[in-house]
Structures are given as C-alpha cells and as structure tokens.
C-alpha cells in the first residue's frame, strides 16, 4: 500500500512539474530570442551611492528585466536577501 501511494505521489509530482514547464515553454516564443550585449557599450547610471546599473532589456521599475550592475571598489551591501529575484 505504501509503495502504491509513493508511486502515485511521484507520478503526480512529475506530471505537475512537466505541465508547468510545458506551459512556460508555450509562452510567447518571439520574446525568447538571445540578446548579445557588451558591458563596454552599456549606459550605466548610478542608482544608489556606489551602485551603477545599465538596462539590457525591460524596465527594472515595471517588471521583468535584465541589467548589468557595477559596484564601486570596496562597496559592501551588508547582509541581505533578495526575495523576488528567483520568481514568485
């Protein structure tokens, strides 16, 4: 009985994970193009003292985006977390 429940649980989990990946893979494919950008040609602007950012795509204030980030030598961000950095 325990083996049957375990097998069903594993199968259900795998099907659920596969369906999430499938749905994400079917989202707008035109936006999935590779972007090649050189940090040497980026327009950096200082966001806070010691931190400069340059947008690659998207808008950091409005949602999904990619940026280059530079830190001044010796910059210390201290102990912190970034809760929304890896999805929500």
N, C-alpha and C positions, 0 to 999 in steps of 0.2 A: 504493500500500500504506500509506504513512504517513498519507494523508488518511483512509483507511478506519479505521485504528486510532484516529486522533484523533476521528473522528466517533463511533465506538463508545464511546470513553472519555468524551466529553462527554455522550452519551446516557445512559450508565450513571450518571454522576455526577448528572445531572439527575433521573433516576428515583430514585436513592438519597435525594437531598435532598427530593424530593417525598414519598416514603414516610415519612420521618422527620416532616415537617410534618403529614402526614395522621394518623399515629399520635398525635402530640401533640394534634392538634385533636380527636381522638376520646376523649380522656381525660375524666373526669368534668366534664361541662358545668355542673353545678349549682354548682360552686365558682368558676366563671369570671365571677361577677357583679361589676359595678363597685362599688367601695366609695368613698363620699364621706366624707371626714373633715376636720375643721378642726383645724389645729395649735393654735389658741387654746384648744380644749376638751380637748386631749390631756393625759394624766397622765405627765409627764416624771419620770424618776428617774435619778440620777447613776450611771453605770456605772463610770467611772474619773474621776479628777480632771480637770475641765474638759469632760467629755462627758456629755450627758444624752440619754436615749432614751425614746421612747414607742411602744408597740406599736400598730399599726393592725390587723393580723391575724396569726395564727400565734404561734409561740414561738421567739424567737431562739436559745434554748439547745437546742431539739429539732429544728429543721429549717427548712423554708420559712416565710418571714415577711416582713412589711413594717413598717418603723419610720420615725418621724420622728427625726432626730438634730440636736441643738443643740450648738454648740461655744462655750465661753467666749471673749469677745473676746481676741484675741491668741494663741489656742491654736495650737500647732504640733505636728502629728503626725509631723513629720520625714519623711524619705524612706522609703517603704514600699510594699508591694504587697498586694493582696487576692486571693489565688489562686482562691478558691472563689466569688467574687462573681458570676461570669457563667457559672455552670454547670460541670459536670464530667462 
